[in-house]
Amino acid sequence: MNVPYDLTSYVRVLKMATTPTKEEFWQVAKIAGAGILLVGFIGFVIAVTMGLLTGGA
């Protein structure tokens, strides 16, 4: 593990990184939110289906 080399790499990446514009941020936020809702909906459907199939609560 070469710590000075690793630190240099991290600093280089941080210098290249830029702050997203508002449009980019909102686009990513909408996509992430839609993904979270989709996964939650799929989990809900599975839970309801399993509850109906097993007759449990």
Secondary structure, DSSP 8 states (H G I E B T S, - for coil): --HHHHHHHHHHHHHH-----HHHHHHHHHHHHHHHHHHHHHHHHHHHHHHHHHT--
